[in-house]
Each structure stands twice: as structure tokens, then as C-alpha cells.
Amino acid sequence: MRVLVPAAIVFLLAACTRSPPPALLGTLEWERIGVSAEASEPILRIEVKEGDQVREGTPILSLDSRRIDAQLAQAQAQMRHAEAVLAELRKGTRAETIDAARATLAGADATVANARRERERIADVRARGLVAQADLDRATTALRTAQAQAGSARANLVELLNGARIEDIEQAQATLAAAEATTEHLRLSRARLDVRAPRDGRIDALPFRLGDQPPIGAVVVSLLAGSAPYARVYVPASERAGLDEGAACRVEVEGVAGTFAATLRSIRSDPAFTPYYALAGDDASRLAFRAELVLTDASATALPAGLPLRAECAPGPPAQAE
């Protein structure tokens, strides 16, 4: 008993003086969404201001659309032309066009008959030695030209009577599909010149002003989204084994009175070097694990992003070795 009582006292004193878990340092963050400009056009209207709460689909700003409107009108005209060509091929040639082709062929046949008689007459006169050979050659050439024109008119009439080939219809269909795709692409590009909120959130930043012409890909609006902010902290390697997802935490935000309840949402499996603002004592030479704590208090929704904070998490039971 003389030995056990002092040992028990020493054990109880050590348990009472055990140091609390170290504070986890980090910053307050929101889910940040950046909407980029898809065209380099001047800003014509800005519908909101920084700090406004917006719902999904709310208009934010509009870029000048006159250039793309002209391109869209041209694409729509090309699409209508392709539709008309395809419809003509499917319906076949009009009767008036066929009648005109028959009349052209009849005129060509008449020209051939006249050229043949003229050539026969000059050949007879040449046989009697009354005209030169050059006159007969010219008459022969005229007859051949008339025959060629008649052949062309006859082939054109046959083509009209037979109708369009399946290959011609397929080519027209492909041309129409390409025109429709171009029109739809331009229509989508035109719609995105009117920038709208992709999610519910708060306008954090509007980098450009009315009349500015942002370059393609520049972020024209930064939106803070999500139902609650989260704390991005770094867990020292010495505390990593005692923390698991779902652990209860308390967060103190710099400049804000009181503490906020939080839940450990995630913790990285790969360590990284501790950032400079989280260095404290021996932790400066250790690795840390990036973690995210979701603030569950309703009052936390009014907190801005970027504030420094301190967090303490209750460690869970140590894992049992197998």
C-alpha cells in the first residue's frame, strides 16, 4: 500500500496536467466560383453590385452582342439555304423546268438540222469547184458544234427526268447538318454573353467596370457559393492519428467574438509542409495534413472569406492495433 498510493497520486496528477490538443491554424473559406468571359466584348450592363445575394440564373452582366448577332444571322441564312436545297432535291424538278429543258433540246435539234443541210449544200458546191475548201471546213465545224450543244441539252433533260441521285441528297443532308450545328454553336455563344449566376451565392468581386472589354477567359465575376463557410486548417503529424472525418471542432475567427461549432469534413492523406502562418514551436520542422472544417452555426453564413482562425478538434479514440 505504501508503494501503490504514491504511484496512484503521481498518475492522477499527470492526467490532470495533460496539455490540451494544439490549436489548428488556418483561414476561413467559401466555395469560390469564377465565371469567365467567352468573348472579348465591351460590358454594356451590370445588374448587381459586390456583396449582393443572388439566386441561380440571376442576370449579372451583359457583353456587347452585335458582332455575334451578325454571325448568327449569317449562319441562320445558310441553314435556310441548305434546307431549301434539300427540299428541292427530295421533291424533284418542277414541271416548268422540264418543259424549258425540252424546248432547249428542240431548239438544239433544229440548229443541228440546219447545220447539216448547210454543210451538205456547201459540200455539193465544193464538188463542182465553186467554193473553197475553207468554206466546207467551216460548215463542218458548225455542224459539230450544233450536235454537241444538242447532246448537252439532251443529257440535261434526261438528268431532270431521272431526278436527284441518293448521293446528292446525302450531301445536301450533310450540308444542312453542318449549318444547324454552326447555328446552335453561335446561339449558345450568344446566350453566354449575358452572364448569369451559375449557383445561389454572394457576389464577391466584379473585376471589370461598365465599358471595359475583358479578354477572352478573364474572370468577370467571382461568386461565393455554398450554404456555409469552411475552415481550411493544417493538422500537425503528431495529431493526425487522433482525428477522423466527422470529429467535433470549435473555431475562433480573428476579429469575431465567440466560437463556432464545426465538423471535420475531410483531411488529406498526403502530407505537405506546414505553411508559414501555421508554424508554432516544434511544428516548424514537421509535416502537416490539410483539413477542412465545415462551420455548422447559422451565424457563420455572414462571415467573409479570408479571415484567419484557430480551431480545436476533439480527438477520437486511438485505433486498435491488430
Phi, psi and omega in degrees: 000320179300331180275321186287323183296310176300323180294320179294321179297317179298320180295317180294320178296321179294322179293322181289330183263012180296133184287142178293163179298146182294151178290141178263121183264147180182203182225157177274133184227156169237160172292118185255129180242127177251126178259123186262156176279131180265357177210148179270086180228153179296148176278121182265325183216144172234118188268344185229175174229164182298135182098348180289142171275133182231153175261160178302131180091357179293132176297135180249307177204165181229136175263158180297125186250008186295322181295312183285335175296320178295318178296321179293319178297320178296316180295322178294322177295318177296324178294318178296322177297317179295323177296318180294319179297317180295319179297321179295319180294323181287323182279340182090178184282143178292153180297324180297323179293321178294317178299320179295320179294322177295320179294320178298319179295319179297318177296321179294321178294321178296320178296322178296317180297316179296317180295325180291316179296319179296320180292321179294321180296315181291326178296322179293319180292324179293326179295332178271001176077024184264345178229164180278162179297330181298325179295320178294322179296321179293321179295321178296318179296319179297321178295317180294321178297317179296320178296321179295318179294322177294320177298320178296318179295322179293318179295322179295319178295318179298320179297318180294321181290326181283338180085180183286146175281158180296329178295321179295320179295319179295321177296320178294322177295319178295319178298319179294318179298319178295320178294321178294319179295318178298318179296316180294321177299315179292326179294319177294319178296322178295319181295328182280355171287339171265096186287128179236158180292124179286339180211168171293141179174197181236136179291117181267319183207141171238091188297335185247156182248172181301128181095343177294154177240089183293146176289163179298132180090353179287142178284118181263344176207137176247125186242132174265116186243176180103157182278340182205153176284171177222155179260128175260110184236171181235122184266124177298154181299330180291339181255355186296320185295335183269001182244135177227163178300138182096356180295143179279137183223161172237137186237132173248121182262134181300126177085001181240128181288146178085181179237163182236138175286144181213162179232136179290110183276317183203156176215132185293147175274337179263128180282163175218163178292140182297132177294160189299325185283351179256006181286132178207113176061230183292344182295345183298336183255011184249163173275157179227160182244125181287132182226159178234130180245123179273123178283122187263348179288138181296329182291345182286346183292344180268358183282139177279162179281155173094355181287138175289154184207168174231141181226147174231131182240140178282119180291146177277178179296141181296146179293140180273130178288139178283000000 
